[in-house]
Amino acid sequence: MPTTFWNKNKIQNNLSSKKESISQQLSLNDDYFYLKKMFDSASSLIQIMLAPGLMISACGLLLLGMNNKYSLVVSRIRLLNEERRNYMFEDQQDQGLKIRHKSIDVQINKLRYRMGLIRNAVFSYSVAVAFFILASLMIGFNRVAEHGSIDWLVIATFLAGMFFVLVGILFAAIEVWKGYRIVMIEIQDS
């Protein structure tokens, strides 16, 4: 009998030590899964917050192009104004100078309109960038606070940014069309 009792105790001790080992493993697994979940959550948060960041970069490139156009239009207006001032002191009876003077005036007026379009495009892109930054911040806040109640606001903010990108592109397209017409005026006068 003592051997069976001893075997029972041994089996019970073995079982209890295995239970402890299993519970420790489960505890380690829980820690592992918690850390994995936290890491996955942080990485997905970063990925989600980068989507508006990519749009910010895209808008930055569009802004760079529009600012370049803006400086070219301003330079062209300055050159035309300089040419117009020079013609003012020339012989006003010369028919060729009168035609050129009128052409310069028409071009300057159209370039002013074009500058307004460029200004509107730059403003629209800037507002879009502001909305994308706001959307990115709201995504982070929404995720950290774990409310989930402002998801619709985050999406609306991102879509507002996309709308302003579209508006900026429309202004840029109109500006390109107007730029073509101004060049045609210059060619016709030559």
C-alpha positions in Angstrom: 0.0 0.0 0.0 2.7 2.5 0.8 3.9 2.2 -2.8 0.5 3.0 -4.2 0.1 5.9 -1.9 3.5 7.1 -2.8 2.7 6.7 -6.5 -0.6 8.7 -6.0 1.3 11.5 -4.3 3.9 11.4 -7.0 1.2 11.6 -9.7 -0.6 14.4 -7.9 2.6 16.4 -7.4 3.4 15.8 -11.1 0.0 17.0 -12.1 0.1 20.1 -9.9 3.6 21.0 -11.2 2.3 20.5 -14.7 -0.6 22.7 -13.9 1.7 25.4 -12.6 3.9 25.1 -15.7 0.9 25.4 -17.9 -0.5 28.4 -16.0 3.0 30.0 -16.2 3.0 29.3 -19.9 -0.5 30.8 -20.3 0.6 33.8 -18.4 3.6 34.2 -20.7 1.4 33.7 -23.7 -1.0 36.3 -22.4 1.9 38.8 -22.0 3.1 37.8 -25.5 -0.4 38.3 -27.0 -0.9 41.5 -25.2 2.5 42.9 -26.4 1.7 41.6 -29.9 -1.7 43.2 -29.9 -0.2 46.5 -28.6 2.5 46.4 -31.3 0.0 45.6 -34.0 -2.3 48.4 -32.7 0.6 50.9 -32.7 1.8 49.9 -36.2 -1.7 50.0 -37.6 -2.2 53.4 -36.0 1.0 54.7 -37.6 -0.1 53.3 -41.0 -3.6 54.8 -40.7 -2.1 58.2 -39.7 0.3 58.1 -42.7 -2.5 58.1 -45.3 -3.2 61.8 -44.8 0.6 62.3 -44.6 1.0 61.0 -48.1 -1.7 63.4 -49.3 0.2 66.2 -47.6 3.3 65.2 -49.6 1.3 65.2 -52.8 -0.1 68.6 -52.0 3.4 69.8 -51.3 4.5 68.8 -54.8 1.4 70.5 -56.3 2.2 73.7 -54.3 5.8 73.7 -55.5 4.6 73.5 -59.1 2.0 76.3 -58.6 4.5 78.5 -56.8 6.8 78.1 -59.8 4.0 79.1 -62.2 3.2 82.0 -60.0 6.7 83.4 -60.1 6.8 82.9 -63.9 3.6 84.8 -64.3 4.8 87.7 -62.1 8.1 87.9 -64.0 6.2 88.0 -67.3 3.9 90.8 -66.0 7.0 92.8 -64.9 8.6 92.3 -68.3 5.4 93.4 -70.1 5.1 96.5 -67.8 8.7 97.4 -68.6 8.1 97.1 -72.3 4.9 99.1 -72.0 6.7 101.9 -70.2 9.4 102.0 -72.8 6.8 102.3 -75.6 5.1 105.2 -73.8 8.0 107.4 -74.6 8.3 106.3 -78.2 6.5 107.9 -81.1 2.7 107.3 -80.4 1.9 107.8 -84.1 3.6 104.6 -85.1 0.8 102.1 -85.9 3.0 99.1 -85.0 3.7 100.5 -81.5 0.0 101.1 -80.9 -0.9 97.5 -81.8 1.9 96.2 -79.6 0.8 98.5 -76.7 -2.7 97.1 -77.0 -1.4 93.6 -77.1 0.6 94.2 -73.9 -2.4 95.6 -72.2 -4.5 92.6 -73.1 -1.8 90.2 -72.0 -1.3 91.9 -68.7 -5.1 91.8 -68.0 -5.2 88.1 -68.8 -2.1 87.4 -66.7 -3.7 89.2 -63.8 -6.6 86.8 -64.1 -4.2 83.9 -64.4 -2.5 85.0 -61.2 -5.8 85.0 -59.4 -6.3 81.4 -60.5 -2.9 80.4 -59.3 -3.6 82.1 -56.0 -6.9 80.2 -55.7 -5.1 76.9 -56.5 -2.4 77.5 -53.9 -5.0 78.5 -51.3 -7.0 75.4 -52.0 -4.0 73.1 -51.7 -3.0 74.8 -48.5 -6.5 74.3 -47.0 -6.3 70.7 -48.1 -3.0 70.2 -46.3 -4.6 71.7 -43.2 -7.5 69.3 -43.4 -5.1 66.3 -43.9 -3.1 67.4 -40.9 -6.3 67.7 -38.9 -7.5 64.3 -40.1 -4.2 62.7 -39.1 -4.3 64.2 -35.6 -7.9 63.2 -35.2 -7.1 59.6 -36.2 -4.4 59.5 -33.5 -6.7 61.0 -30.9 -9.6 58.7 -31.8 -7.4 55.7 -31.6 -5.7 56.6 -28.3 -8.9 57.6 -26.7 -10.5 54.4 -28.0 -13.8 56.2 -28.4 -14.5 55.4 -32.1 -17.2 57.9 -31.9 -15.5 60.4 -34.1 -14.8 58.0 -37.0 -17.3 59.9 -39.2 -15.6 63.2 -38.4 -12.2 61.8 -39.3 -13.6 60.6 -42.6 -15.4 63.9 -43.3 -12.2 65.8 -42.6 -10.2 63.7 -44.9 -12.8 64.0 -47.6 -12.9 67.8 -47.2 -9.1 67.7 -47.8 -9.6 65.7 -50.9 -12.3 68.1 -52.1 -10.0 71.1 -51.7 -7.3 69.1 -53.7 -9.9 68.7 -56.4 -10.8 72.4 -56.3 -7.1 73.3 -56.5 -6.7 71.0 -59.5 -9.6 72.7 -61.2 -8.1 76.1 -60.7 -4.8 74.8 -62.0 -6.5 73.3 -65.1 -8.2 76.6 -65.8 -4.9 78.4 -65.3 -3.2 76.2 -67.9 -6.0 76.9 -70.4 -5.7 80.6 -69.8 -1.9 80.4 -70.2 -2.3 78.8 -73.6 -4.7 81.6 -74.7 -2.1 84.2 -73.6 0.6 82.6 -75.6 -1.8 82.5 -78.6 -2.2 86.3 -78.3 1.6 86.7 -78.3 1.9 84.5 -81.4 -0.8 86.4 -83.3 0.9 89.7 -82.7 4.2 88.5 -84.1 
